[in-house]
Amino acid sequence: MRHPDARPTSRQGRPQVLLAGLALALLAPVWASAQSFTVVSDASQASYTVSEKVVGLALPRDAVGTTKLVAGTVTLAADGAPAKGSAITVDLRGLTSDAARRDRYIQGNTLDTTTYPDAVLVPTALDGLPSPLPTEGTATFKIVGDLTVHGTTKSVTWDATATFAGDTVVLKATTDVTFDDFGLRRPVIGPILAVSDPIHLEVDLTLKRSTP
C-alpha cells in the first residue's frame, strides 16, 4: 500500500529534468559555436625590417620590404582557441622595398621564392584574447603559432593588438626572428656590407567575420 504522502517516482524530479534539458538546449549552441574570420586582402599587408650596414654611411639603415599578398582564415572554437585549419599565408613573391636589386637577391637567394613562395602562420594559441570576442574596443594579447618560411617551421610568439568593430577586426602583430632560425642566407650585394639580426616581422590584417 502506497504511503499517502508518496508521489509516483516517474513524476518525481520531472520538472528538474525538464529544466536541465532546457538549459542544455539553450547552452548547446554556445558550446558548439565557432567564429570564423577571413583576411580582407586588399586591406592587409605583411612586412619585414632589417638593419643594413652600407658603404659610405656611418650608421646602419633600415631596409623594409612589404607585400599585400596576404590571405587566410582564422576560426575560433567556442573556448576562444584557434581551431584546426586556421592559417595566414603571405605570398613572398610580392615583397618589394625601395631597391629592386635587393628585392631580386632576397627572393632569388635569401628566400628562394621559386621553391618556397609562401610564408605560413598557423596559430596554436591566443594568450590573453578575450572570449567571447568583444564587438568594440581594443585588446592586447600574444599569438603563438607555427611559422613556416623557406621550408623550416618554428614556433614563434607575436605581440598583437586587435581593434574590434562589429564583424570586423583590425589586427597588428609583430615578432623578431633571425636568419639562422629559418636557414636564410644574409644578403650581401653592392654597397651592403652586412645585414644584422633580428628580422622584424609585422602583419597588419583586416579580418571580416564569416561563416565557419
PLY file of the C-alpha trace (Angstrom):
ply
format ascii 1.0
element vertex 212
property float x
property float y
property float z
element edge 211
property int vertex1
property int vertex2
end_header
0.00 0.00 0.00
1.41 3.40 -1.02
2.03 5.93 1.70
-0.40 8.87 1.42
2.45 11.38 1.03
4.30 9.38 -1.61
4.32 10.57 -5.20
4.89 8.49 -8.30
8.61 8.12 -8.93
8.01 8.62 -12.67
6.79 12.12 -11.95
9.23 12.93 -9.16
12.01 15.17 -10.41
10.39 15.64 -13.81
10.43 19.45 -13.51
14.14 19.31 -12.71
14.79 17.05 -15.69
12.83 19.34 -17.98
14.70 22.39 -16.70
18.05 20.66 -17.16
17.10 19.65 -20.68
16.03 23.20 -21.47
19.31 24.56 -20.11
21.29 22.10 -22.22
19.31 23.06 -25.29
19.97 26.74 -24.67
23.66 26.25 -23.96
24.37 23.80 -26.76
24.61 26.47 -29.48
27.08 28.38 -27.29
29.25 25.33 -26.65
29.14 24.25 -30.27
29.53 27.69 -31.79
32.65 28.77 -33.62
33.61 32.10 -35.12
35.46 32.34 -38.40
37.30 35.41 -39.71
38.64 35.83 -43.25
41.50 38.16 -44.20
40.45 41.13 -46.33
43.44 41.02 -48.67
43.14 44.50 -50.14
43.18 45.97 -46.63
46.04 43.83 -45.26
49.81 43.61 -45.61
52.94 41.95 -44.22
56.44 43.38 -43.94
59.99 42.74 -42.79
62.56 45.21 -41.45
66.30 44.51 -41.19
69.29 46.69 -40.37
71.89 47.14 -43.13
75.45 48.46 -42.88
76.18 50.28 -46.11
79.43 51.53 -47.63
79.82 55.26 -47.08
77.26 55.51 -44.28
78.42 55.86 -40.69
75.21 54.45 -39.25
73.14 51.43 -40.25
69.91 51.96 -42.14
66.67 50.01 -42.11
65.60 48.04 -45.16
61.85 47.45 -45.32
60.05 45.07 -47.64
56.27 44.88 -47.90
53.66 42.76 -49.64
49.88 42.98 -49.79
49.56 39.39 -50.99
48.10 38.12 -47.73
45.23 35.65 -47.38
43.78 33.22 -44.89
41.11 32.37 -42.37
41.18 32.07 -38.59
38.46 30.06 -36.87
37.99 30.28 -33.12
36.47 27.39 -31.22
33.83 28.01 -28.57
36.56 28.37 -25.92
38.37 31.03 -27.98
41.25 28.79 -29.06
42.28 28.70 -32.73
40.62 25.77 -34.48
42.24 23.31 -36.87
42.56 24.71 -40.37
43.34 28.27 -39.26
46.23 29.76 -41.23
47.55 33.05 -42.60
49.53 32.83 -45.85
51.86 35.51 -47.20
53.00 35.28 -50.83
56.65 36.31 -50.53
56.95 36.84 -54.29
55.15 40.12 -53.78
57.77 41.59 -51.41
59.12 44.92 -52.59
61.38 47.53 -50.99
62.98 50.75 -52.18
65.66 48.82 -54.12
64.83 46.38 -56.93
68.31 44.87 -56.70
67.76 43.99 -53.05
64.36 42.51 -53.87
65.80 40.26 -56.57
68.53 39.00 -54.24
66.16 38.33 -51.34
63.64 36.49 -53.49
66.22 34.59 -55.52
68.78 33.78 -52.81
67.63 34.54 -49.27
64.06 33.26 -49.54
64.30 31.21 -52.76
60.69 32.05 -53.59
60.76 29.84 -56.67
60.91 26.82 -54.36
59.31 28.35 -51.24
56.85 31.02 -52.42
54.85 31.34 -49.21
55.28 32.06 -45.54
52.53 30.39 -43.50
51.49 31.11 -39.92
49.33 28.51 -38.18
48.13 29.92 -34.82
48.18 27.42 -31.97
47.26 29.68 -29.02
45.89 33.18 -28.44
47.06 34.07 -24.95
45.05 36.87 -23.39
42.48 37.24 -26.18
39.04 37.90 -24.60
36.45 35.16 -25.03
33.80 35.72 -26.17
35.20 38.32 -28.52
34.07 41.88 -27.90
32.32 43.82 -30.67
34.09 47.06 -29.83
37.24 48.30 -28.13
40.84 47.11 -28.20
42.68 44.12 -26.76
46.36 43.21 -26.49
47.43 39.56 -26.41
50.01 37.05 -27.61
49.73 34.91 -30.73
51.67 31.66 -30.51
51.95 29.89 -33.82
53.96 27.69 -36.14
55.66 29.88 -38.73
56.96 28.19 -41.88
59.49 30.05 -44.02
61.98 28.60 -46.52
60.81 25.08 -45.73
61.51 25.41 -42.00
58.85 25.57 -39.29
59.41 27.26 -35.92
57.10 28.12 -33.04
57.03 31.93 -32.84
55.31 34.27 -30.38
53.85 37.54 -31.69
52.80 40.66 -29.78
49.32 41.51 -31.05
46.79 44.32 -30.75
43.26 43.92 -32.08
40.62 46.59 -32.56
37.02 45.34 -32.74
34.19 46.98 -34.65
31.18 44.73 -35.08
32.06 41.95 -37.52
35.46 43.49 -38.34
38.75 43.00 -36.52
41.85 45.10 -37.32
44.93 43.25 -36.11
48.58 44.29 -35.82
51.09 41.62 -34.81
54.88 41.82 -34.58
57.75 39.48 -33.77
61.52 39.17 -34.22
63.28 36.18 -35.77
66.82 35.54 -37.02
68.28 34.43 -40.34
69.52 31.25 -38.70
66.04 30.39 -37.38
64.95 29.58 -40.92
68.27 28.82 -42.60
68.26 32.08 -44.58
71.25 33.48 -46.44
72.12 37.04 -45.44
72.02 39.50 -48.34
75.47 40.68 -49.50
75.01 42.83 -52.58
76.52 46.00 -53.99
77.26 48.54 -51.26
75.72 46.45 -48.45
78.50 45.31 -46.12
76.39 43.43 -43.58
72.82 42.70 -42.57
72.14 42.30 -38.85
69.67 40.24 -36.87
66.91 40.42 -35.92
64.46 40.33 -38.78
61.47 42.30 -37.54
58.21 40.91 -38.93
54.87 42.70 -38.91
51.43 41.78 -40.18
48.62 44.32 -40.42
45.39 42.48 -41.07
41.77 43.39 -41.53
39.60 40.37 -40.83
35.87 40.02 -41.50
33.59 37.60 -39.70
32.40 34.83 -41.99
30.51 31.54 -41.70
32.69 28.81 -40.14
0 1
1 2
2 3
3 4
4 5
5 6
6 7
7 8
8 9
9 10
10 11
11 12
12 13
13 14
14 15
15 16
16 17
17 18
18 19
19 20
20 21
21 22
22 23
23 24
24 25
25 26
26 27
27 28
28 29
29 30
30 31
31 32
32 33
33 34
34 35
35 36
36 37
37 38
38 39
39 40
40 41
41 42
42 43
43 44
44 45
45 46
46 47
47 48
48 49
49 50
50 51
51 52
52 53
53 54
54 55
55 56
56 57
57 58
58 59
59 60
60 61
61 62
62 63
63 64
64 65
65 66
66 67
67 68
68 69
69 70
70 71
71 72
72 73
73 74
74 75
75 76
76 77
77 78
78 79
79 80
80 81
81 82
82 83
83 84
84 85
85 86
86 87
87 88
88 89
89 90
90 91
91 92
92 93
93 94
94 95
95 96
96 97
97 98
98 99
99 100
100 101
101 102
102 103
103 104
104 105
105 106
106 107
107 108
108 109
109 110
110 111
111 112
112 113
113 114
114 115
115 116
116 117
117 118
118 119
119 120
120 121
121 122
122 123
123 124
124 125
125 126
126 127
127 128
128 129
129 130
130 131
131 132
132 133
133 134
134 135
135 136
136 137
137 138
138 139
139 140
140 141
141 142
142 143
143 144
144 145
145 146
146 147
147 148
148 149
149 150
150 151
151 152
152 153
153 154
154 155
155 156
156 157
157 158
158 159
159 160
160 161
161 162
162 163
163 164
164 165
165 166
166 167
167 168
168 169
169 170
170 171
171 172
172 173
173 174
174 175
175 176
176 177
177 178
178 179
179 180
180 181
181 182
182 183
183 184
184 185
185 186
186 187
187 188
188 189
189 190
190 191
191 192
192 193
193 194
194 195
195 196
196 197
197 198
198 199
199 200
200 201
201 202
202 203
203 204
204 205
205 206
206 207
207 208
208 209
209 210
210 211
